[in-house]
Amino acid sequence: MASGPEWDLPTRVFHWALVVLVVFSFTTGKIGGAWMAWHMKSGYAILALLVFRLAWGVVGSPTARFSSFVRGPRAAVAYARSLASGDRALARGHNPLGAWMVVLLLALLLLQVATGLFSNDDSSHEGPLAVKVSNAIVDRMSWIHGVNQGVLVGAVAVHVAAVALYQWGLKMDIIRPMIFGKATRPAVLALAAALLAACAAGVYALVVIYPKG
């Protein structure tokens, strides 16, 4: 297999932390009961990670920036055709097809955590911003939260299947680079740490301080 993309450490940590938190959120949400408190905390952590990734997509390393890998539909179609013709060249970052999957997953996750902030579970648990809106909006957000969960699970399944196809079907190594990546300069790590801390502080203000105001 040829060498894969060049992911920096912040991007790799974001990816695997998000994987763990999404699985944890899905599991605790299904269990319910006392686990809903942890489900909500996990959702806050996911929100902080997503905001960080959006910011990192602007100021991060070249392969992490959206401007370096998000292309139009024509580029995605052309890439699909090149794969069908036997071209196995690996991009330094996301390929045009993978880029749109990234955009879709980020959008679905943002919708999921945003609606979760206003949702309730018909028991003793509700999102921290539910007190700021009407019952009708809470009901609508709860409905969207439930429906989008199924859409999100489907998108994740497609993503996992695509990774498996690339890795073992097309013999294009994309898993190892997301684990080991490349060396990242201390200044980049410091910027990422400061940015993540700012995102976490912003989410804390949103879910803890703002509802009390």
C-alpha positions as CSV (number, residue, x, y, z in Angstrom):
1,M,0.0,0.0,0.0
2,A,1.1,3.5,-0.8
3,S,1.6,6.0,2.0
4,G,-1.5,7.9,3.0
5,P,-2.6,11.4,3.9
6,E,-0.5,13.6,6.1
7,W,-2.7,14.3,9.1
8,D,-1.5,16.6,12.0
9,L,-1.9,15.5,15.6
10,P,-4.8,17.8,16.4
11,T,-6.8,16.4,13.5
12,R,-6.1,12.9,14.5
13,V,-7.0,13.5,18.2
14,F,-10.2,15.2,17.1
15,H,-11.1,12.3,14.9
16,W,-10.6,9.5,17.4
17,A,-12.0,11.5,20.3
18,L,-15.1,12.2,18.2
19,V,-15.4,8.5,17.4
20,V,-15.3,7.5,21.1
21,L,-17.8,10.3,22.2
22,V,-20.3,9.5,19.4
23,V,-20.3,5.8,20.3
24,F,-20.7,6.7,24.0
25,S,-23.5,9.2,23.3
26,F,-25.4,6.7,21.2
27,T,-25.0,4.0,23.8
28,T,-26.0,6.1,26.8
29,G,-28.9,7.6,24.8
30,K,-30.3,4.2,24.2
31,I,-29.8,3.0,27.8
32,G,-31.5,6.2,29.1
33,G,-32.3,6.6,32.8
34,A,-29.4,7.9,34.9
35,W,-27.1,7.6,31.9
36,M,-28.8,10.5,30.2
37,A,-26.8,12.9,32.4
38,W,-23.7,11.4,30.8
39,H,-25.3,11.5,27.4
40,M,-25.7,15.2,27.7
41,K,-22.2,15.8,29.0
42,S,-20.9,13.8,26.1
43,G,-23.0,15.9,23.7
44,Y,-21.4,19.1,25.2
45,A,-17.9,17.6,24.6
46,I,-18.9,16.7,21.0
47,L,-20.1,20.3,20.4
48,A,-16.7,21.7,21.7
49,L,-14.9,19.3,19.3
50,L,-17.0,20.3,16.4
51,V,-16.6,24.0,16.9
52,F,-12.8,23.3,17.3
53,R,-12.8,21.4,14.0
54,L,-14.6,24.2,12.2
55,A,-12.0,26.7,13.4
56,W,-9.2,24.3,12.7
57,G,-10.5,24.0,9.2
58,V,-9.7,27.7,8.8
59,V,-6.5,28.2,10.7
60,G,-5.0,24.7,11.0
61,S,-2.4,22.8,9.1
62,P,-2.8,22.7,5.3
63,T,-4.4,19.3,5.0
64,A,-6.9,20.2,7.7
65,R,-8.1,23.3,6.1
66,F,-11.4,23.1,4.2
67,S,-10.1,25.3,1.5
68,S,-7.5,22.6,0.7
69,F,-9.9,19.7,0.2
70,V,-13.5,20.8,-0.3
71,R,-14.2,20.9,-4.1
72,G,-17.3,21.0,-6.3
73,P,-19.4,18.1,-7.5
74,R,-17.4,17.9,-10.8
75,A,-14.2,17.2,-8.9
76,A,-16.0,14.4,-6.9
77,V,-17.4,12.8,-10.1
78,A,-14.0,13.1,-11.8
79,Y,-12.3,11.4,-8.8
80,A,-14.9,8.6,-8.8
81,R,-14.2,8.0,-12.5
82,S,-10.4,7.9,-11.8
83,L,-11.0,5.3,-9.2
84,A,-13.1,3.2,-11.6
85,S,-10.3,3.5,-14.2
86,G,-7.7,2.0,-11.8
87,D,-6.1,5.2,-10.5
88,R,-5.0,4.6,-6.9
89,A,-3.2,7.9,-6.2
90,L,-3.6,9.1,-2.7
91,A,-4.2,12.7,-1.8
92,R,-2.3,14.5,1.0
93,G,-5.6,15.2,2.7
94,H,-9.2,14.3,2.0
95,N,-10.0,13.3,-1.6
96,P,-12.9,15.0,-3.3
97,L,-15.4,12.2,-2.4
98,G,-14.1,12.0,1.2
99,A,-14.3,15.7,1.6
100,W,-18.1,15.7,1.0
101,M,-18.5,12.9,3.5
102,V,-16.6,15.0,6.0
103,V,-18.9,18.0,5.4
104,L,-22.0,15.8,5.6
105,L,-20.9,14.2,8.9
106,L,-20.0,17.5,10.5
107,A,-23.3,19.0,9.4
108,L,-25.3,16.1,10.8
109,L,-23.4,16.1,14.1
110,L,-23.9,19.8,14.5
111,L,-27.6,19.4,13.9
112,Q,-27.7,16.6,16.4
113,V,-26.0,18.4,19.2
114,A,-27.8,21.7,18.4
115,T,-31.2,20.1,18.6
116,G,-30.1,18.2,21.7
117,L,-29.6,21.5,23.5
118,F,-33.3,22.1,23.2
119,S,-34.7,18.6,23.5
120,N,-36.2,16.6,26.3
121,D,-36.8,12.9,26.9
122,D,-40.3,13.0,28.4
123,S,-38.8,12.4,31.8
124,S,-36.5,14.4,34.0
125,H,-33.9,15.3,31.5
126,E,-33.9,18.2,29.1
127,G,-31.3,20.2,27.2
128,P,-29.9,23.3,28.9
129,L,-31.6,25.7,26.4
130,A,-35.0,24.1,26.6
131,V,-36.0,26.7,29.3
132,K,-35.3,29.5,26.8
133,V,-37.9,28.4,24.2
134,S,-41.6,27.3,24.0
135,N,-42.8,23.8,24.5
136,A,-43.7,23.6,20.8
137,I,-40.1,24.3,19.9
138,V,-38.8,21.8,22.4
139,D,-41.1,19.2,20.9
140,R,-40.0,20.0,17.4
141,M,-36.3,19.9,18.4
142,S,-36.8,16.6,20.2
143,W,-38.4,15.1,17.0
144,I,-35.6,16.3,14.8
145,H,-33.1,15.0,17.3
146,G,-34.6,11.5,17.1
147,V,-35.0,11.5,13.3
148,N,-31.5,12.9,12.7
149,Q,-30.1,10.1,14.9
150,G,-31.1,7.6,12.3
151,V,-29.8,9.6,9.4
152,L,-26.5,10.1,11.3
153,V,-26.2,6.3,12.0
154,G,-26.7,5.7,8.3
155,A,-24.1,8.2,7.3
156,V,-21.6,6.8,9.7
157,A,-22.3,3.3,8.3
158,V,-21.6,4.5,4.8
159,H,-18.4,6.2,6.0
160,V,-17.1,3.1,7.7
161,A,-18.0,1.0,4.6
162,A,-16.1,3.5,2.4
163,V,-13.0,3.4,4.6
164,A,-13.1,-0.5,4.5
165,L,-13.4,-0.3,0.7
166,Y,-10.4,2.0,0.3
167,Q,-8.3,0.1,2.8
168,W,-8.9,-3.5,1.8
169,G,-10.7,-3.4,-1.5
170,L,-8.7,-0.7,-3.3
171,K,-5.5,-1.3,-1.2
172,M,-5.3,2.4,-0.4
173,D,-3.9,2.9,3.1
174,I,-6.0,5.6,4.8
175,I,-6.3,4.1,8.3
176,R,-2.6,4.1,9.4
177,P,-2.1,7.8,8.6
178,M,-5.1,8.7,10.8
179,I,-3.4,6.8,13.6
180,F,0.2,7.8,13.2
181,G,0.1,10.8,10.9
182,K,3.1,13.1,10.8
183,A,5.1,15.1,13.3
184,T,3.5,18.3,14.3
185,R,5.4,21.4,15.3
186,P,5.0,22.6,18.9
187,A,3.7,26.0,17.8
188,V,0.9,24.2,15.9
189,L,0.1,22.1,18.9
190,A,0.0,25.2,21.2
191,L,-2.4,26.9,18.8
192,A,-4.6,23.8,18.7
193,A,-4.6,23.5,22.5
194,A,-5.5,27.2,22.9
195,L,-8.2,27.0,20.3
196,L,-9.7,23.9,21.9
197,A,-9.7,25.5,25.3
198,A,-11.5,28.5,23.9
199,C,-14.1,26.3,22.3
200,A,-14.6,24.3,25.5
201,A,-15.0,27.6,27.4
202,G,-17.6,28.8,24.9
203,V,-19.6,25.7,25.2
204,Y,-19.5,25.8,29.0
205,A,-20.8,29.4,28.9
206,L,-23.6,28.3,26.5
207,V,-24.8,25.3,28.5
208,V,-24.1,26.4,32.1
209,I,-23.9,30.1,32.4
210,Y,-26.4,31.3,29.7
211,P,-29.4,29.2,30.9
212,K,-29.1,30.8,34.3
213,G,-29.2,34.3,32.9
